[in-house]
Amino acid sequence: MAPKASIRDVAAAAGVSVTTVSHVLNNKSGTRVSAQTRERVETVARQLGYAANGLARGLRLQRSYALGLLGDVVAATGQAGRLVLGAQETASARGWVLLLTTGRDPEVERREIRALARHRVDGVLYATMDHRVVRVPDELRPMPVVLLNARSADATLPSVVPDERDGAATAVRELLAHGHRRIGFVTTVDDVPAARGRLLGYREALWAAGVPYRPELVRADVGDPAGGHRAARALLDGADRPTALFCFTDAMAMGVYRAAAELGLRIPQELSVVGCANQEVIADGLFPALTSVALPHHRMGAWAVETMVELLDRPKGARRRVARHVALPCPLVRRASVAAAPH
């Protein structure tokens, strides 16, 4: 059997120092290694069949190179799956393992936290399915924590969420660009950060276009298809009905489609509709297919892992300086539910 290539073999073949090879293959942040050099080292390492001794590296640095992802109903939906996939792919690319667990109630959550501690994870990504402010369990406080799709009230932990305000503004700007001026907002009755942010974005986009905000064009109900139907009927039954509706979620947009059908309004010829969350099962399944604002779940999962690795690469006393809050942009996915405003 041929002897295994060493890190010195990789350095010699790539024409760089052993330290540079170590920085590249251990994905060490904060180092000045060019993209070209990084690619060359990775290519040479693959060609030589070099495999880093992860166990020795972990013992030397007193790390398990494992991260925990603790969430509520996480991985139960497509959106949650994208959160997990973004985190898992990024962790794997950096040589880390991601342990996934869920905590649906406080007692289950405490049990799962103890399980992660037994596995000696180096840090925990604390995720929620709905963007909200959370109180991190006391049992997690001794560990490095990054919040995923959530933020802490005291802003002491790194956190990442969708930019709800900009996402809503993007949706409304799309409708404005098609000539719509009477644009309604079908939203949820729940007092959550997403609802507040999307209402703010809706109002700001109107204001920027010189269109007055009309409170009577905003209707709140339960955030499901039935609630969307009731809110849409309230907005569309009048004589001065809106020509376009922005919906808090794609699920509420389903109810809007039903209301439009009941009133004989054709989408998009007589009523344009934009949803939010880009749930493909809903958006592609509606006829016509629903234009929707996508929530950046995959990128959020990746950001959480990148930030955690950066956090762990710092001395313990300097980790507090990493705490920051990031809101990632929400791109528009155009389909067939938006057209020029009717005359």
Buried (B, 14 or more C-beta within 10 A) or exposed (E): EEEEBEBEBBBBBBEBEEEBBBBBBBBBBEBEBEEEBBEBBBEBBEEBEBEBEBEEBBEEEEBBBBBBBBBBBBBEBBBBBBBBBBBBBBBEEBBBBBBBBBBEEEEEBBEBBEBBBEEEBBBBBBBBBEBBBBEBBEBBEEBBBBBBBBBBEEEEBBBBBBBBBBBBBBBBBBBBEBBBBBBBBBBBBEEBBBBEBBBBBBBBBBEEBEBEEBEEBBBBBBBBBBBBBBBBBBBBEEEEBBBBBBBBBBBBBBBBBBBBEEBEBEBBEBBBBBBBBBBBEBBBEBEBBBBBBBBBBBBBBBBBBBBBBBBBBBEEEEBEEBBEEBBBEBEBBEBEBBBEBBE
